[in-house]
Amino acid sequence: MICAEEELAICALNLCLRYQGGTARQLIDYYGNARAVFEQPASGLSGHRGISSAMAEKLKSPGLMDEARSEYEWTRSKRIRLVTVFNEQYPQRLKECPDAPVVLYVVGDLDLNHSSVLSVVGTRSATPYGRSLCADLIAGLAQLGFNPLIVSGLAYGIDATAHKSALDNELPTVAVLPTGVDEIYPAAHRNLAKEITARGAVLSEFPSKTVSNKHNFLQRNRIIAGLSDATLVVESKENGGALITAHFAAGYSRDVLAVPGRPSDACSKGCNRLISTNKAALVTSARDIADALGWEIPGSGRIQQESLFDSLSEMEKTLLADIKENGGSIDEIFRRLEIQLPLLSSLLTQLEVRDLIRCLPNKEYILPI
């Protein structure tokens, strides 16, 4: 545990160097603690890499500590956890990242050092298929008996779907904001943020009254990547923000996973590129995620999986029964059942995502062994 004065000094460093978490940590390491940083002359501080003369003068500004004290008291009055990088509650995975922030503002009581953490990201303009796929993948993890912490950015599209699916399946979830925790973005997701806070956590590295801007989204993406064991990209355009998160994850030596899509789909071009350039492992089911990350499927997983049969549509049950009896390729199944090919392809994908069927390398479908 560190004293309140040290927490206050760290808070002041964060206010001044909010986009330079690595520099703030280097200063603390060099001088031994945050309080000692503020005891140095401006000339000494400006000699450090990343600290300009103007920044050094700002660090010596008398008003900075007053601002930090006001911020510190605000967090206590609003029951917001101010988790410093030296606190045991600070997420250890993130702490390993050289540019990790020195402070996190956390709303919610969730333990950020969960045994398994998966970040799920994707485009804001997600297709109905992408949202359904995202929901099914997360539900599939729960149905297999896993309890990962799902991390995302509360944005429209895939992010919101990931949070909602986690909540629906009683999995813990964390939303990382590009704003202060008092400025929920987007505002339309305030109710979702409340649900997440009640059963998970909402966090940010940004102080109060910080509104969104382009640079903040980039900062937010690195935290999403740093908090987790792996980042899963469900849908992403060719230059989508989700690819930036995947880039951060790879830079932190974390696994990157991606769901493939048709070459003609704009929302799948980013994922397809990650896979084709060997920057991401291809996944189409919850089991693929578990296999990629080395998660051992609990013994109860098969029992939970079999109970899914009752929730299937009649067409899905017919398709599943046919594959169990005959197997075969999509063309062979089409000839037997005469289901329109686009619909048949969608149904097969949904069953595969739920881990109720598997597609062999020769493109034949079977039930999981």
C-alpha positions in Angstrom: 0.0 0.0 0.0 1.2 3.5 -0.8 0.3 6.6 1.2 -2.3 9.2 0.2 0.4 11.7 -0.5 2.0 9.4 -3.0 -1.3 8.6 -4.6 -1.9 12.4 -4.9 1.5 12.9 -6.6 0.8 10.0 -9.0 -2.6 11.6 -9.8 -0.8 14.9 -10.6 1.7 13.2 -12.9 -1.2 11.6 -14.7 -2.9 14.9 -15.1 0.2 16.5 -16.6 1.4 13.5 -18.6 -1.9 11.9 -19.5 -0.7 10.7 -22.9 2.7 9.6 -21.7 2.2 6.8 -19.2 5.6 5.3 -20.0 7.3 8.6 -19.3 5.5 9.1 -16.0 6.6 5.6 -14.9 10.2 6.3 -15.9 10.3 9.4 -13.8 8.9 7.6 -10.8 11.4 4.7 -11.2 14.3 7.2 -11.7 13.5 9.3 -8.6 12.2 6.5 -6.4 8.6 7.8 -6.0 6.2 10.3 -7.5 6.6 12.8 -4.7 10.3 13.1 -5.4 9.6 14.0 -9.0 7.9 17.2 -7.8 10.9 18.1 -5.6 13.2 18.3 -8.7 14.0 21.6 -10.4 12.5 22.2 -13.8 16.0 22.1 -15.4 16.6 18.6 -14.1 13.2 17.3 -15.2 13.6 18.7 -18.8 16.7 16.6 -19.2 14.6 13.4 -19.3 13.5 11.9 -22.6 10.0 12.9 -23.4 10.0 16.0 -21.0 10.2 19.3 -22.8 11.0 22.5 -21.1 7.4 23.5 -21.3 6.3 20.2 -19.8 8.9 20.6 -17.0 7.5 24.0 -16.2 4.0 22.6 -16.1 5.1 19.9 -13.7 6.4 22.7 -11.4 3.2 24.7 -11.7 1.7 25.4 -8.2 -1.8 24.9 -9.6 -1.1 21.3 -10.7 -1.1 19.8 -7.2 -4.3 21.8 -6.4 -5.9 20.3 -9.5 -4.8 16.8 -8.5 -6.1 17.3 -5.0 -9.5 18.3 -6.4 -9.5 15.3 -8.7 -8.5 13.0 -5.8 -11.3 14.3 -3.6 -13.8 13.9 -6.5 -13.0 10.3 -6.9 -13.5 9.6 -3.2 -16.8 11.5 -3.2 -18.1 9.5 -6.2 -16.8 6.2 -4.9 -14.5 5.9 -7.9 -11.5 3.7 -7.4 -8.3 5.5 -8.2 -6.0 2.5 -8.9 -2.4 3.4 -9.3 0.2 1.3 -11.0 1.7 0.4 -7.7 -1.6 -0.9 -6.2 -2.3 -4.6 -6.0 -5.6 -4.0 -7.7 -3.9 -2.7 -10.8 -4.3 -5.2 -13.7 -1.0 -7.1 -13.9 -1.3 -7.8 -17.6 -1.5 -4.1 -18.3 1.3 -3.3 -15.9 3.6 -5.4 -18.2 3.1 -2.9 -21.0 5.7 -0.2 -21.2 3.2 2.5 -22.0 0.7 1.5 -19.3 -1.0 4.5 -17.6 0.1 5.2 -14.0 -3.6 5.6 -12.9 -6.9 4.0 -13.8 -10.2 5.4 -12.8 -12.5 2.4 -12.1 -16.2 2.3 -11.4 -17.3 -1.1 -10.2 -15.9 -3.7 -7.8 -14.7 -6.2 -10.3 -11.3 -7.8 -9.9 -9.2 -6.7 -12.9 -6.8 -9.6 -12.4 -9.2 -12.3 -13.6 -7.8 -15.7 -14.5 -8.6 -15.4 -18.2 -9.3 -12.2 -20.1 -10.4 -11.8 -23.7 -10.8 -8.5 -25.5 -13.4 -8.5 -28.2 -13.4 -5.6 -30.8 -14.8 -4.8 -34.2 -16.5 -2.3 -36.4 -19.1 0.2 -35.1 -21.1 -0.4 -38.3 -21.4 -4.2 -37.6 -23.7 -6.3 -39.8 -26.5 -8.3 -38.3 -24.4 -11.4 -39.1 -21.4 -9.9 -37.3 -23.4 -9.1 -34.2 -25.0 -12.5 -34.2 -21.6 -14.2 -34.6 -20.1 -12.1 -31.8 -22.9 -13.0 -29.4 -22.7 -16.7 -30.3 -19.0 -16.9 -29.8 -19.2 -15.4 -26.3 -22.2 -17.5 -25.5 -20.3 -20.5 -26.7 -17.5 -19.9 -24.3 -20.0 -19.8 -21.4 -21.7 -22.9 -22.7 -18.4 -24.7 -22.8 -17.9 -23.9 -19.1 -15.5 -21.0 -19.4 -15.8 -17.8 -17.4 -13.5 -15.2 -19.1 -13.5 -11.5 -18.4 -14.7 -9.9 -21.7 -13.1 -6.5 -22.4 -14.3 -4.0 -25.0 -14.8 -0.3 -25.6 -18.6 0.4 -25.2 -18.8 1.6 -28.8 -21.6 0.9 -31.2 -21.6 -2.4 -33.1 -19.3 -5.2 -32.0 -18.2 -3.6 -28.7 -21.8 -3.2 -27.4 -22.7 -6.7 -28.6 -19.7 -8.2 -26.7 -20.7 -6.4 -23.5 -24.4 -7.4 -23.8 -23.6 -11.0 -24.6 -21.2 -11.2 -21.6 -24.0 -9.9 -19.4 -26.6 -12.2 -20.9 -24.3 -15.2 -20.2 -23.3 -14.0 -16.7 -19.7 -13.4 -17.7 -17.8 -10.5 -16.2 -17.1 -7.6 -18.5 -15.1 -4.3 -18.5 -15.8 -1.3 -20.7 -12.7 0.9 -21.4 -13.7 4.5 -22.2 -12.0 7.2 -24.4 -13.3 9.8 -22.0 -13.4 10.3 -18.2 -15.7 7.9 -16.3 -18.1 10.8 -15.8 -18.4 11.4 -19.5 -19.9 8.1 -20.9 -19.3 7.8 -24.6 -21.4 7.2 -26.5 -24.1 8.8 -24.4 -26.7 6.4 -25.9 -24.9 3.6 -23.9 -25.2 5.1 -20.5 -27.7 2.5 -19.4 -25.5 -0.2 -20.7 -22.6 1.3 -18.8 -24.8 1.2 -15.6 -25.5 -2.5 -16.2 -21.8 -3.2 -16.7 -20.9 -1.3 -13.6 -23.3 -3.3 -11.5 -21.8 -6.6 -12.6 -18.4 -5.7 -13.9 -16.5 -2.4 -14.3 -16.1 0.8 -16.4 -12.7 2.3 -16.4 -10.5 5.0 -18.0 -7.1 6.5 -17.7 -8.5 9.9 -18.3 -9.4 12.4 -15.5 -12.8 13.8 -15.0 -14.4 16.1 -17.6 -12.3 14.6 -20.4 -14.4 14.4 -23.6 -13.7 12.2 -26.6 -11.2 13.0 -29.3 -9.4 11.0 -31.9 -6.2 10.6 -29.9 -8.1 9.4 -26.9 -9.5 6.5 -28.9 -6.0 5.4 -29.8 -5.0 5.6 -26.2 -8.1 3.6 -25.2 -7.3 0.9 -27.7 -4.0 0.1 -26.2 -5.6 -0.4 -22.8 -8.1 -2.8 -24.3 -5.3 -4.8 -25.8 -3.1 -4.6 -22.7 -5.7 -5.8 -20.2 -6.2 -9.1 -21.9 -4.6 -12.4 -22.8 -5.8 -12.1 -26.4 -7.7 -9.8 -28.7 -10.5 -11.2 -30.9 -11.5 -9.2 -33.9 -15.0 -10.1 -35.1 -15.6 -7.6 -37.9 -13.4 -4.9 -39.1 -13.1 -2.7 -42.2 -9.8 -2.6 -44.1 -8.6 0.4 -42.0 -10.8 0.0 -39.0 -9.9 1.0 -35.4 -10.1 -2.7 -34.4 -7.0 -3.3 -36.4 -5.1 -0.7 -34.2 -6.2 -2.7 -31.1 -4.9 -5.9 -32.8 -1.6 -4.1 -33.6 -1.2 -3.1 -30.0 -2.0 -6.6 -28.8 0.7 -8.1 -31.1 3.1 -5.4 -29.9 2.5 -6.6 -26.3 3.1 -10.2 -27.3 -0.5 -11.1 -26.8 -2.5 -13.5 -29.1 -4.6 -12.0 -31.9 -7.6 -13.9 -33.2 -9.9 -13.0 -36.1 -13.1 -14.3 -37.6 -13.0 -14.6 -41.4 -15.7 -13.3 -43.7 -16.5 -13.3 -47.4 -13.9 -11.4 -49.5 -16.7 -9.2 -50.9 -17.9 -8.0 -47.4 -16.4 -4.6 -46.5 -16.8 -5.3 -42.8 -14.6 -8.5 -43.1 -11.7 -7.1 -45.1 -9.7 -6.2 -42.0 -10.2 -9.6 -40.4 -9.3 -11.4 -43.7 -6.2 -9.3 -44.0 -5.1 -10.2 -40.5 -5.5 -13.9 -41.2 -4.0 -13.8 -44.7 -0.8 -12.0 -43.4 -0.5 -14.5 -40.4 -1.1 -11.7 -37.9 -4.1 -13.4 -36.4 -5.3 -17.0 -35.8 -8.5 -17.9 -37.6 -11.4 -18.8 -35.4 -15.0 -19.8 -36.3 -16.1 -21.2 -33.0 -15.8 -20.9 -29.2 -13.8 -24.1 -29.2 -11.3 -22.5 -31.6 -10.8 -19.6 -29.2 -10.2 -22.1 -26.3 -7.8 -24.1 -28.4 -5.9 -21.1 -29.5 -5.4 -19.8 -26.0 -4.8 -23.2 -24.4 -7.9 -23.2 -22.3 -8.9 -26.6 -21.0 -12.5 -27.3 -21.5 -14.2 -28.2 -18.2 -15.8 -31.6 -17.9 -19.2 -30.0 -17.7 -18.8 -28.4 -21.1 -20.3 -31.2 -23.1 -23.4 -31.4 -20.9 -24.0 -27.7 -21.3 -23.4 -28.0 -25.0 -26.0 -30.8 -25.4 -28.6 -28.7 -23.7 -28.4 -26.2 -26.5 -30.4 -28.6 -28.7 -33.6 -27.5 -27.1 -33.0 -23.8 -28.1 -32.5 -24.6 -31.8 -35.1 -23.8 -34.5 -36.8 -26.7 -36.3 -34.7 -26.1 -39.4 -31.5 -26.1 -37.3 -32.6 -29.4 -35.6 -33.3 -30.9 -39.0 -29.9 -29.8 -40.3 -28.1 -31.1 -37.2 -29.8 -34.5 -37.4 -28.9 -34.8 -41.1 -25.2 -34.0 -40.4 -25.2 -36.5 -37.5 -26.6 -39.2 -39.8 -24.8 -38.4 -43.1 -22.2 -35.7 -42.7 -20.9 -34.4 -46.0 -20.2 -31.1 -47.8 -22.5 -28.1 -48.1 -23.4 -29.3 -51.7 -24.3 -32.7 -50.5 -26.4 -31.3 -47.6 -28.1 -29.0 -50.1 -29.0 -31.9 -52.3 -30.5 -33.8 -49.4 -32.4 -31.0 -47.7 -33.0 -28.6 -50.5 -32.4 -25.5 -48.2 -31.4 -22.4 -50.2 -27.6 -22.2 -50.3 -27.3 -18.7 -48.7 -29.6 -19.8 -45.8 -27.8 -23.1 -45.6 -24.4 -21.5 -45.4 -25.7 -19.1 -42.6 -27.2 -22.0 -40.6 -24.0 -24.1 -40.9 -21.9 -21.1 -39.7 -24.2 -20.6 -36.7 -24.1 -24.2 -35.7 -20.3 -24.2 -36.1 -19.9 -21.1 -33.9 -22.0 -22.8 -31.3 -19.6 -25.7 -31.5 -22.4 -28.1 -32.4 -20.7 -29.1 -35.7 -17.2 -29.0 -37.1 -15.9 -28.4 -40.6 -13.1 -30.7 -41.6 -10.2 -29.6 -43.8 -11.9 -31.4 -46.7 -14.9 -29.1 -46.2 -17.1 -31.9 -44.9 -19.3 -31.3 -41.8 -19.5 -33.6 -38.9 -20.5 -33.5 -35.2 -17.7 -32.7 -32.7 -15.9 -35.8 -31.6 
